Amino acid sequence: MKAVLTVVGKDAVGILAKVSTECAKYNVNILDVSQSILQDMFCMIMIGDVDKLNVPFGEFSDAMAKMGDEINMSIHVMHEDLFNSMHRI
């Protein structure tokens, strides 16, 4: 299964490195990344493989949100099933 991670906040050095390091800590394999800087706002969407998560999905999601708070970013993790359900026509 996959998860969609969004990261938004004021641009700073090392955001991608911090987020990817945290994902690796939970055994999440990053499959795809799209990022851009809109004026001084950093915006990133990541797709991660969560099949081998070493904690429950909710714990991973909470940990990423907490890390986002610590680096003054908004980080949201959504399971692909929920994402697909929300965007089904």
C-alpha positions in Angstrom: 0.0 0.0 0.0 1.0 3.6 -0.5 0.5 6.8 1.4 0.4 10.4 0.2 2.5 12.9 2.3 2.1 16.6 1.9 4.5 19.1 3.3 3.8 22.9 3.3 5.5 25.8 5.0 8.1 28.5 4.8 11.0 27.4 2.7 14.2 26.5 4.5 17.3 24.4 3.9 17.0 20.7 4.4 13.3 20.1 4.4 13.4 17.2 2.0 16.3 15.7 3.8 14.5 15.9 7.2 11.2 14.4 5.9 12.9 11.6 4.0 15.1 10.7 7.0 12.0 10.5 9.2 10.3 8.3 6.6 13.3 6.0 6.5 13.2 5.7 10.3 9.7 4.1 9.9 10.8 2.0 6.9 8.8 4.0 4.4 10.2 3.8 0.9 9.7 7.1 -1.0 8.5 6.3 -4.5 7.9 9.7 -6.0 8.4 13.4 -5.0 7.1 16.6 -6.5 8.1 19.9 -4.9 8.0 23.5 -5.7 8.7 26.9 -4.1 5.8 29.3 -4.5 7.3 32.7 -3.5 8.8 31.7 -0.1 6.4 28.8 0.5 7.7 25.2 0.2 5.2 22.7 -1.2 5.9 19.0 -1.6 3.9 15.9 -2.3 5.5 12.5 -1.7 4.2 9.0 -2.5 5.6 6.4 -0.1 5.3 2.7 0.1 4.1 1.8 3.6 3.9 -2.0 3.2 6.9 -2.5 5.5 6.0 0.2 8.2 7.5 -0.8 11.5 4.7 0.9 13.5 1.0 1.1 13.0 -0.1 3.6 10.2 -1.7 6.0 12.7 1.5 6.2 14.8 3.5 7.0 11.6 1.0 9.7 10.6 1.1 11.2 14.1 4.9 11.1 14.2 5.2 12.9 10.9 2.7 15.6 12.0 4.7 16.1 15.2 7.9 16.4 13.3 6.2 19.0 11.1 5.3 21.0 14.1 8.9 20.9 15.3 10.2 22.3 12.0 7.3 24.7 11.5 5.8 22.8 8.6 2.4 21.3 8.0 2.9 17.6 7.3 -0.1 15.4 6.5 -0.1 11.7 5.8 -3.1 10.0 4.1 -3.4 6.3 3.2 -3.9 5.7 -0.5 -7.3 4.0 0.2 -8.6 7.1 1.9 -7.1 9.4 -0.8 -8.7 7.3 -3.6 -12.1 7.3 -1.8 -12.0 11.0 -1.4 -11.2 11.6 -5.1 -13.5 9.0 -6.7 -16.0 10.4 -9.1 
